[in-house]
C-alpha cells in the first residue's frame, strides 16, 4: 500500500508554450503509434472512514493484466489542473494507496483523482474517481454522570466550519434482547453542550 501527503496546490493553469506544437504533431501522426493500447487500472475507487480518520483517503484498483512498469496517481481540486501525488512510479503489483489530506482542504470539496498505467514511455488513458469530502465530525466526546441529579453531562468539540447543527442520538438495547433502538434526543448548535 502506497502512502502520500497531498501536495499543496501549485503550478500554472496554462500549458507550456511548446504544448500546441506537440499536440498538433501527435494529431498529424495519428497519436504516435498503433498496436494494442495500454489499459488503465480497473475498478478505481476512492473511499474514506471519517468516523476513525477524517483526513485519510483509501484508493483501490485492479492491476493491469499484462506488462506494466507501474502507475501514476494524480489529484485535482477543480477537475482540470491535476497534480502528481507520486514522485516515482507506484510499483506494478500495488492495488491501492492511502492519501493524507491536509486539514486545510475545505469540507464539502469535491476532489477528482486519476490513475494511469505506464510501460516505458507509453501511458494508458486515465481511470478517474471523484470523492466529496464530508463534514468534519465532532471530536472529544466526553460523558459525565451526575448522580445527584440523575443526569449525564455531555461535552464535545466541533472543528467543522460548515455544520449548522449536530444531532444527538441515544442507542439502547431493548429489555427483550432485541436489536438496538436509536432515539434522536436533540438537534443542537455545533458548539452546544448538554
Secondary structure in CASP SS format (residue, H / E / C, confidence):
PFRMAT SS
TARGET T0000
AUTHOR 0000-0000-0000
METHOD secondary structure of the structure
MODEL  1
X C 1.00
X E 1.00
X E 1.00
X E 1.00
X E 1.00
X C 1.00
X C 1.00
X C 1.00
X C 1.00
X C 1.00
X C 1.00
X C 1.00
X C 1.00
X C 1.00
X C 1.00
X C 1.00
X C 1.00
X C 1.00
X H 1.00
X H 1.00
X H 1.00
X H 1.00
X H 1.00
X H 1.00
X H 1.00
X H 1.00
X H 1.00
X H 1.00
X C 1.00
X C 1.00
X C 1.00
X C 1.00
X C 1.00
X C 1.00
X C 1.00
X C 1.00
X C 1.00
X C 1.00
X C 1.00
X C 1.00
X C 1.00
X E 1.00
X E 1.00
X E 1.00
X E 1.00
X E 1.00
X E 1.00
X E 1.00
X E 1.00
X C 1.00
X C 1.00
X C 1.00
X E 1.00
X E 1.00
X E 1.00
X E 1.00
X E 1.00
X E 1.00
X E 1.00
X E 1.00
X E 1.00
X E 1.00
X C 1.00
X C 1.00
X C 1.00
X C 1.00
X C 1.00
X C 1.00
X C 1.00
X E 1.00
X E 1.00
X E 1.00
X E 1.00
X E 1.00
X E 1.00
X E 1.00
X C 1.00
X C 1.00
X C 1.00
X C 1.00
X C 1.00
X C 1.00
X E 1.00
X E 1.00
X C 1.00
X C 1.00
X C 1.00
X C 1.00
X C 1.00
X E 1.00
X E 1.00
X C 1.00
X C 1.00
X C 1.00
X C 1.00
X E 1.00
X E 1.00
X E 1.00
X E 1.00
X E 1.00
X C 1.00
X C 1.00
X C 1.00
X C 1.00
X C 1.00
X C 1.00
X C 1.00
X C 1.00
X C 1.00
X E 1.00
X E 1.00
X E 1.00
X E 1.00
X E 1.00
X E 1.00
X E 1.00
X E 1.00
X E 1.00
X E 1.00
X C 1.00
X C 1.00
X E 1.00
X E 1.00
X C 1.00
X C 1.00
X C 1.00
X E 1.00
X E 1.00
X E 1.00
X E 1.00
X E 1.00
X E 1.00
X C 1.00
X C 1.00
X C 1.00
X C 1.00
X C 1.00
X C 1.00
X E 1.00
X E 1.00
X E 1.00
X E 1.00
X E 1.00
X E 1.00
X E 1.00
X E 1.00
X H 1.00
X H 1.00
X H 1.00
X C 1.00
X E 1.00
X E 1.00
X E 1.00
X E 1.00
X E 1.00
X E 1.00
X E 1.00
X C 1.00
X C 1.00
X C 1.00
X C 1.00
X C 1.00
X C 1.00
X C 1.00
X C 1.00
X E 1.00
X E 1.00
X E 1.00
X E 1.00
X E 1.00
X E 1.00
X E 1.00
X E 1.00
X C 1.00
X C 1.00
X C 1.00
X C 1.00
X C 1.00
X C 1.00
X E 1.00
X E 1.00
X E 1.00
X E 1.00
X E 1.00
X E 1.00
X E 1.00
X E 1.00
X E 1.00
X C 1.00
X C 1.00
X C 1.00
X C 1.00
X C 1.00
X C 1.00
END
